[in-house]
Amino acid sequence: MLGAMGEFDLIARYFTRPTARAALGVGDDCALLQPTPGTQLAISSDMLVEGRHFLPDVDPAALGHKALAVNLSDLAACGATPLAFTLALALPSAEEAWLAPFSRGLLALADAHGCELIGGDTTQGPLTICITVFGEVPVIDGKSQALLRSGARAGDDVYVSGTLGDARLALDTLRGTQVLPPAVFEQARQRLEQPTPRVALGQALRGIASAAIDVSDGFLGDLRHILDASNVGATINTTIATGLMACCTRPDWSNGVISFEQQLSCVLAGGDDYELVFTAAVAARQAVQSASREARTPVTRVGRIERAAGLRLIDSQGKAWPNHYPSFDHFC
Amino acid sequence: MLGAMGEFDLIARYFTRPTARAALGVGDDCALLQPTPGTQLAISSDMLVEGRHFLPDVDPAALGHKALAVNLSDLAACGATPLAFTLALALPSAEEAWLAPFSRGLLALADAHGCELIGGDTTQGPLTICITVFGEVPVIDGKSQALLRSGARAGDDVYVSGTLGDARLALDTLRGTQVLPPAVFEQARQRLEQPTPRVALGQALRGIASAAIDVSDGFLGDLRHILDASNVGATINTTIATGLMACCTRPDWSNGVISFEQQLSCVLAGGDDYELVFTAAVAARQAVQSASREARTPVTRVGRIERAAGLRLIDSQGKAWPNHYPSFDHFC
């Protein structure tokens, strides 16, 4: 409660819209959702805390986008089709100057994915955003089509979507440990503050990828979750560093400004990328490329799943490269 | 993230258990839930912030109970059968001395209602608990059996379950504005800190109650949501005050210790009761009593729905009583 009328006014003004898919939306004790027969519901919940997941001066519209994007990214990693979400919001005070752009950024991304806001809660407190998102996954012949972390098999290829490492470059710049030309910084900052959840790719990979996860803590850290869940190991080629950072491929910016080692660190362990890491059988290479085209999302083959446990890095000559990359620490 | 390994250790130790109903629980990008064919999913989300919804020194086990109870209470108000929930938790630090009793209190109530923890998030931040709960409501002949706020009709009776006002008496005592004998305080405090969600009653009232809501902000304030959604008014009899506060009916404690006016204020506007307020046609009085017996939850008839808008109070002689009771302000 933000003071009795305050809360209800807020909800009505910024977050209530006619429902489309839901049987009942904002404004009763519960929202009602009727899943399509023959589907499973995929559910994910993420909490974003000021000072930890975002900086206090972040653009509220970008924050609204990101708060939903990180949740849609979990649906993408599952191959689920977005349906709806709930929003619980703790706010120090109800400021129109913050709420208007926040809800605009949030609902624009929601609309782009046909994912409707069906309920939630607002309260006074330190700025905290908790979104729970719902998607659908088909069940075919009794078998769920959800992409899990546990399906990677020795011999599978390892892929990553889009680009990696730019978000970290922006964060380092905001923290003052990196200096970037303004145009480069803007590009990197866009990736940090308004990531693109790979929802279409996740759906296109159903029945093709053997395992998937989204990159929130860093490529290596998140890949490790696939390896642990699948009881396998992997070797990743460090040559990926030179192509995967979008900033470093700009024709107007020299790659030499940041070292290969820094690029590699950003790509492998930068975090906050919200790309998909996934595995697929070698026999599925053409299918993966078709899915990539269908989803208009580039994918890069970066390594191989192996029977031997552990995560190994090799250089362009196939020699071992030290793996000393920690997981992303957000804003701690 | 509570520091990469910190988070995963925590989740594994306190919050991961084998799934029963869910197709996939904690540990992947999404949880997977397969709703029963022919049902709707009821969804509710509540956020509890330290200092606002609970005091910093509250017993963690009681807090775990309450955090889920307020969400189950929303399912109860909808007539839904609990299925599962997600938990997002911001914590200043990962203390076993807090996490162990918190998870124990939370999961004990979850087990009592067959409601399983299927996913969530943990992060560092000011203590904040966000639970999203899922329940099922049957759909019969294309008609949802969910209890809504909007179904009250002129002539319907108004009922309330259990007792009202004791939670507020405990809160006033904790705030130092009330003094209670220890045994009375313990009884009242139990109601404040470990409310009983009326889940069985809500289900038993499907097809009987015309509208329902749970009492979180206070009886009158929450009843007003029914009146607004149903476009009706109501008259409530103030004589309810003398019977509805459990503390005031103790044989070992004199009612005279707190005035009738204070009792009435606690009952009508105390808040944090998590009882159900519901309406039902006069013709359904026997059915309401059967539902009450079936759910082993007492209900009291407290007033009448009327065509004329507004919420009127009358005394035992039927004379108008001033309605100057504000909604509950939690801890603001």
Interface residues (C-beta under 8 A of the other chain):
Chain A: M1 G3 A4 A23 L24 G27 D28 D29 C30 A31 L32 L33 Q34 P35 P37 Q40 L41 A42 I43 S44 S45 D46 M47 L48 V49 E50 G51 R52 H53 D74 L75 A77 C78 A80 T86 L87 A88 L89 A90 I118 G119 G120 D121 T123 Q124 G125 P126 T128 C130 T132 F134 G135 V137 V139 S144 A146 L148 R149 S150 A212 I213 D214 D217 G221 A229 P326 S327 F328 D329 H330 C332
Chain B: M1 G3 A4 A23 L24 G27 D28 D29 C30 A31 L32 L33 Q34 P35 P37 Q40 L41 A42 I43 S44 S45 D46 M47 L48 V49 E50 G51 R52 H53 D74 L75 A77 C78 A80 T86 L87 A88 L89 A90 I118 G119 G120 D121 T123 Q124 G125 P126 T128 C130 T132 F134 G135 V137 V139 S144 A146 L148 R149 S150 A212 I213 D214 D217 G221 A229 P326 S327 F328 D329 H330 C332
